[in-house]
Amino acid sequence: MSTAVVIGASMGGLLAARALHEHFERVVIVERDRLPDSPSSRRCVPQGRQLHVLLARGREILEELFPGLTAELAGEGAPIVDLHGEVHWYNDGFLMRRAPSDLLAVGVSRPLLEHTVRGRVAALPGVSLVAESDVTALVTDAARTTVTGVVVTPLDGAGPAYRIAAGLVVDAGGRASRSPHWLRELGYAAAPEDVVRVDLTYVTRLYEHVPEHLDGMSGVLANAVPGNPRAAIAAAVEGGRVAVALNGMLGLQPPTDDAGMAEFADALPAPHFARIIRSARPVGPPFLMRYPGSVRRRYERLRRFPAGFLVFGDALCSFNPIYGQGMTVAALEARLLASNPRMPARRFFRAAARIVDGPWSIAVGTDLRFAEVSGPRSARVRFVNWFVHRLHAAATRDETLGAAFIRVLNLVRPPTSLLAPTIVRRVLGARPLRTESVPAESASAARTAGGR
């Protein structure tokens, strides 16, 4: 019987298992955590309490992998959101002009999304989940050139360690992946790493959703800018709630008390965050989490790598969560894995690197706008950041530019599409933005934020 083992039952592991189940008679997912019977946060997924964004491209792929998933989530009360027509976008302090679009997202909490996907995966023929157990070692052939299985150790003394023989092992263990350690033990070189430190802290709290607080829309976003490393997102989610996430970069930490959160929100160009914090009824406490920086492990650059073993999802590349790219990139990698799970590791890693390149350039290029973030600033990076700032200003009047930006941010189109001649002409030909072109409250708040 052909068997595949997936390490980790978070979103990356679930997507990897979905990709493999049609190619292997048996797929075993091994997870350290206890897996709840209902949508709830998990100890091993501390980020699960934070606001999550499933980009439009990610929703499309999940719908391909799990037909009817969008409708199932909507049936649980998750709103379906037109990202261009039903969200306030404050980019660099400029309020984007809204327009109806086909860019649809789902306002869903991480626990509900993961629970629903896990139920779909667990129902697949040949798939089994082994919870509260840890993969503690890889098993190889005598020459250590091929991974042939894993050693599984039940936690809390529930039983002795045992082996699972496998034709393929996929490490979807997330940012804390132990693949670098295991590979060194087997005599392989460590993968080079690209690290971009952003020293991000984010605080999420749920409130009762009052439509008037978002002007009848489903969400609002304000990005961080040099001189004011604050950002925030508010999104309507299931259960008649709205999640508010306040983000501070470069060591700036959002407070967790009501007055402090409201004051933090006052320095943002969008008035909606402070309005919700001051007026809406909280549903539970605030949750704080820190994220030191983006990490990309360059397995595609290794000359030697054992057969029968792959690294996947956040274990391959962990992005600054402000941009909400992780689940969508994992979904794209799942499509790649489903196309040929027995492809050589080097071929998989090279193809996965091409998937990661676009989102990585968006996240890292944007982070490098901040002088405090270390990293190479090529002439192209500096030009693109200057150009995108001009695009944000022009998008206050031109919905075509707003749509182009949102499509890139949602990984529907590549970043290079923003430099298409038609887009460049619209950006450079836009009239200089007058102060009155931005809502007075937005312009005032932006000036206040820039002076703090």
PADRENBA-60137 format. One line per field, with one value per residue (C-alpha): residue in one letter; y, z, x. Coordinates in steps of 0.5 Angstrom, whole numbers, padded with zeros to 4 digits. Layout:
BEGIN
r	(A,...) $
north	(Y,...) $
up	(Z,...) $
east	(X,...) $
//
This chain:
BEGIN
r	(M,S,T,A,V,V,I,G,A,S,M,G,G,L,L,A,A,R,A,L,H,E,H,F,E,R,V,V,I,V,E,R,D,R,L,P,D,S,P,S,S,R,R,C,V,P,Q,G,R,Q,L,H,V,L,L,A,R,G,R,E,I,L,E,E,L,F,P,G,L,T,A,E,L,A,G,E,G,A,P,I,V,D,L,H,G,E,V,H,W,Y,N,D,G,F,L,M,R,R,A,P,S,D,L,L,A,V,G,V,S,R,P,L,L,E,H,T,V,R,G,R,V,A,A,L,P,G,V,S,L,V,A,E,S,D,V,T,A,L,V,T,D,A,A,R,T,T,V,T,G,V,V,V,T,P,L,D,G,A,G,P,A,Y,R,I,A,A,G,L,V,V,D,A,G,G,R,A,S,R,S,P,H,W,L,R,E,L,G,Y,A,A,A,P,E,D,V,V,R,V,D,L,T,Y,V,T,R,L,Y,E,H,V,P,E,H,L,D,G,M,S,G,V,L,A,N,A,V,P,G,N,P,R,A,A,I,A,A,A,V,E,G,G,R,V,A,V,A,L,N,G,M,L,G,L,Q,P,P,T,D,D,A,G,M,A,E,F,A,D,A,L,P,A,P,H,F,A,R,I,I,R,S,A,R,P,V,G,P,P,F,L,M,R,Y,P,G,S,V,R,R,R,Y,E,R,L,R,R,F,P,A,G,F,L,V,F,G,D,A,L,C,S,F,N,P,I,Y,G,Q,G,M,T,V,A,A,L,E,A,R,L,L,A,S,N,P,R,M,P,A,R,R,F,F,R,A,A,A,R,I,V,D,G,P,W,S,I,A,V,G,T,D,L,R,F,A,E,V,S,G,P,R,S,A,R,V,R,F,V,N,W,F,V,H,R,L,H,A,A,A,T,R,D,E,T,L,G,A,A,F,I,R,V,L,N,L,V,R,P,P,T,S,L,L,A,P,T,I,V,R,R,V,L,G,A,R,P,L,R,T,E,S,V,P,A,E,S,A,S,A,A,R,T,A,G,G,R) $
north	(0000,0007,0012,0019,0023,0030,0033,0038,0039,0047,0050,0048,0041,0040,0043,0038,0032,0034,0035,0028,0024,0022,0020,0015,0010,0012,0019,0020,0027,0028,0033,0035,0039,0036,0037,0040,0038,0045,0051,0054,0056,0051,0052,0050,0055,0062,0066,0063,0068,0074,0076,0072,0074,0069,0073,0072,0068,0063,0063,0061,0055,0053,0053,0048,0043,0043,0045,0048,0051,0058,0057,0052,0058,0063,0058,0059,0066,0068,0074,0074,0080,0084,0087,0093,0095,0093,0095,0102,0102,0107,0106,0111,0115,0116,0113,0109,0110,0104,0100,0093,0087,0080,0080,0076,0074,0071,0074,0068,0067,0062,0057,0056,0056,0051,0047,0047,0045,0039,0036,0036,0033,0028,0025,0024,0016,0014,0020,0019,0024,0022,0028,0029,0026,0029,0027,0026,0024,0022,0015,0014,0008,0006,0011,0017,0019,0017,0019,0012,0014,0018,0016,0018,0019,0020,0026,0026,0018,0016,0010,0008,0011,0008,0008,0010,0007,0012,0014,0021,0025,0033,0038,0043,0044,0052,0057,0052,0047,0042,0040,0044,0040,0034,0035,0037,0030,0027,0030,0035,0043,0047,0051,0059,0063,0070,0074,0081,0083,0088,0087,0087,0086,0085,0086,0083,0084,0082,0086,0086,0088,0095,0096,0104,0103,0101,0106,0099,0096,0090,0092,0097,0097,0102,0101,0103,0108,0111,0115,0112,0104,0103,0099,0096,0092,0091,0085,0083,0075,0070,0070,0078,0080,0085,0083,0089,0088,0093,0093,0096,0095,0096,0095,0099,0095,0097,0097,0092,0097,0100,0107,0105,0102,0108,0112,0108,0108,0115,0116,0112,0115,0111,0114,0107,0103,0108,0108,0101,0101,0106,0104,0097,0092,0087,0080,0077,0080,0082,0078,0080,0076,0078,0077,0078,0078,0074,0068,0065,0058,0057,0050,0051,0053,0046,0041,0035,0033,0027,0024,0022,0029,0036,0042,0046,0052,0056,0052,0054,0061,0065,0072,0078,0077,0084,0082,0076,0072,0065,0061,0063,0061,0054,0053,0055,0050,0045,0045,0044,0038,0035,0036,0031,0029,0024,0030,0030,0035,0040,0041,0042,0047,0051,0051,0053,0058,0061,0061,0065,0070,0075,0075,0075,0081,0085,0084,0085,0091,0094,0093,0096,0103,0103,0105,0101,0095,0092,0089,0091,0096,0096,0102,0097,0097,0104,0106,0101,0104,0111,0109,0105,0111,0115,0110,0110,0118,0117,0111,0116,0118,0112,0106,0102,0103,0101,0094,0093,0094,0090,0084,0084,0084,0078,0074,0074,0078,0079,0085,0086,0088,0094,0097,0095,0101,0103,0103,0107,0112,0113,0114,0119,0122,0123,0130,0132,0130,0136,0136,0136,0130,0126,0126,0132,0127,0122,0128,0131,0124,0122,0129,0127,0120,0123,0128,0123) $
up	(0000,-0002,0004,0005,0011,0013,0019,0021,0021,0020,0014,0010,0012,0011,0004,0003,0005,0000,-0006,-0004,-0003,-0010,-0011,-0005,-0002,0005,0007,0015,0018,0024,0029,0036,0038,0040,0035,0037,0035,0034,0031,0037,0038,0039,0043,0037,0033,0037,0031,0030,0035,0031,0025,0018,0011,0006,-0001,-0007,-0010,-0004,-0004,-0011,-0010,-0004,-0008,-0013,-0008,-0004,-0008,-0005,0001,0000,0001,0007,0010,0008,0011,0018,0017,0014,0010,0002,0001,-0005,-0004,-0008,-0008,0000,0003,0005,0003,0006,0002,0005,0007,0001,0001,-0006,-0010,-0009,-0015,-0016,-0018,-0018,-0013,-0007,0000,0006,0012,0017,0023,0023,0027,0023,0017,0019,0022,0016,0012,0017,0016,0009,0009,0014,0010,0004,0003,0006,0010,0017,0023,0028,0034,0040,0037,0035,0029,0032,0027,0019,0017,0011,0007,0009,0005,0007,0000,0001,0007,0008,0013,0020,0028,0031,0039,0042,0047,0055,0055,0051,0048,0046,0039,0033,0025,0019,0013,0007,0000,0001,0007,0007,0013,0013,0021,0020,0022,0027,0022,0024,0017,0018,0024,0021,0015,0018,0022,0016,0013,0009,0008,0011,0006,0006,0009,0007,0013,0014,0021,0022,0029,0028,0034,0033,0037,0035,0039,0037,0037,0036,0029,0028,0020,0021,0024,0018,0014,0011,0009,0011,0012,0013,0012,0013,0012,0015,0012,0014,0020,0022,0023,0025,0021,0022,0019,0021,0018,0019,0021,0022,0028,0027,0029,0027,0028,0029,0029,0030,0028,0030,0026,0028,0036,0036,0041,0040,0047,0050,0054,0051,0052,0049,0043,0042,0042,0038,0033,0033,0029,0023,0017,0018,0023,0023,0028,0034,0032,0033,0039,0043,0041,0040,0045,0046,0045,0049,0051,0046,0044,0043,0038,0036,0029,0029,0021,0015,0013,0007,0006,0000,-0001,-0009,-0008,-0005,-0009,-0005,-0002,0000,-0004,-0001,0003,0001,0005,0005,0006,0012,0013,0006,0007,0013,0011,0014,0016,0015,0008,0009,0004,0008,0006,-0001,-0002,0001,-0003,-0010,-0007,-0006,-0013,-0015,-0011,-0014,-0021,-0019,-0012,-0014,-0018,-0015,-0009,-0013,-0019,-0013,-0010,-0016,-0018,-0011,-0011,-0017,-0013,-0007,-0011,-0013,-0006,-0003,-0007,-0005,0002,0003,-0002,0002,0008,0005,0005,0012,0013,0020,0016,0014,0007,0000,-0004,-0011,-0016,-0018,-0011,-0010,-0016,-0015,-0008,-0011,-0017,-0012,-0008,-0014,-0016,-0009,-0010,-0017,-0014,-0010,-0017,-0022,-0020,-0025,-0022,-0015,-0018,-0021,-0014,-0011,-0016,-0015,-0007,-0008,-0012,-0018,-0022,-0022,-0019,-0026,-0028,-0025,-0030,-0036,-0040,-0039,-0032,-0032,-0037,-0032,-0026,-0029,-0032,-0026,-0024,-0018,-0011,-0008,0000,-0001,-0006,0001,0006,0011,0017,0013,0011,0018,0021,0017,0018,0026,0025,0021,0027,0032) $
east	(0000,0003,0003,0004,0005,0004,0007,0002,-0005,-0006,-0008,-0002,-0002,-0009,-0008,-0002,-0006,-0012,-0007,-0004,-0010,-0012,-0004,-0003,-0008,-0006,-0005,-0003,-0003,0001,-0001,0002,-0004,-0011,-0016,-0023,-0029,-0032,-0029,-0024,-0017,-0012,-0006,-0001,-0004,-0003,-0004,-0011,-0014,-0012,-0015,-0014,-0015,-0016,-0014,-0019,-0014,-0014,-0021,-0022,-0017,-0020,-0026,-0023,-0020,-0027,-0033,-0038,-0034,-0035,-0043,-0041,-0038,-0043,-0048,-0045,-0046,-0039,-0040,-0038,-0035,-0033,-0026,-0027,-0034,-0035,-0028,-0025,-0018,-0014,-0007,-0002,-0007,-0011,-0018,-0019,-0025,-0029,-0033,-0036,-0032,-0031,-0026,-0029,-0027,-0030,-0030,-0029,-0025,-0019,-0022,-0028,-0024,-0019,-0025,-0029,-0023,-0021,-0028,-0027,-0020,-0022,-0028,-0023,-0022,-0016,-0014,-0013,-0011,-0006,-0007,-0003,0003,0010,0014,0021,0025,0026,0027,0032,0035,0042,0045,0041,0039,0032,0027,0023,0018,0018,0018,0012,0012,0005,0005,0004,0006,0000,0005,0011,0014,0013,0015,0010,0013,0012,0013,0013,0014,0011,0014,0008,0010,0010,0015,0018,0019,0025,0027,0033,0035,0033,0037,0043,0043,0043,0049,0046,0047,0042,0038,0040,0035,0033,0031,0027,0026,0020,0019,0011,0006,-0001,-0007,-0014,-0021,-0028,-0034,-0041,-0042,-0046,-0046,-0046,-0039,-0036,-0041,-0045,-0039,-0036,-0029,-0023,-0016,-0010,-0003,0003,0007,0014,0014,0008,0009,0002,-0003,-0010,-0016,-0023,-0027,-0034,-0034,-0039,-0043,-0045,-0038,-0033,-0025,-0021,-0013,-0008,-0001,0005,0012,0019,0018,0011,0006,-0001,-0004,-0009,-0014,-0020,-0017,-0010,-0013,-0017,-0012,-0007,-0013,-0014,-0007,-0010,-0012,-0019,-0024,-0027,-0023,-0023,-0031,-0031,-0027,-0030,-0038,-0038,-0039,-0033,-0034,-0028,-0021,-0016,-0010,-0003,0002,0009,0012,0020,0020,0019,0023,0025,0028,0032,0031,0031,0039,0041,0045,0043,0037,0034,0029,0022,0022,0019,0018,0011,0008,0010,0016,0018,0017,0013,0011,0009,0002,0000,-0001,-0005,-0001,0000,-0006,-0006,0001,0000,-0006,-0002,0003,-0002,-0004,0003,0004,-0003,0000,0005,0007,0013,0017,0024,0025,0029,0024,0018,0023,0024,0017,0015,0020,0017,0010,0013,0017,0011,0008,0015,0017,0010,0011,0019,0019,0013,0017,0023,0020,0022,0029,0029,0028,0035,0035,0038,0034,0035,0033,0027,0025,0026,0022,0016,0015,0015,0010,0005,0005,0003,-0002,-0005,-0006,-0009,-0014,-0018,-0021,-0019,-0023,-0019,-0012,-0015,-0018,-0011,-0007,-0012,-0012,-0004,-0005,-0010,-0005,-0010,-0005,0003,0006,0009,0002,0002,0008,0003,0003,-0004,-0003,0003,0000,-0006,-0002,0003,-0002,-0007,-0008,-0004,-0008,-0011,-0012,-0020,-0019,-0018,-0024,-0023,-0022,-0018,-0013,-0013,-0012,-0006,-0003,-0004,-0001,0005,0007,0007) $
//
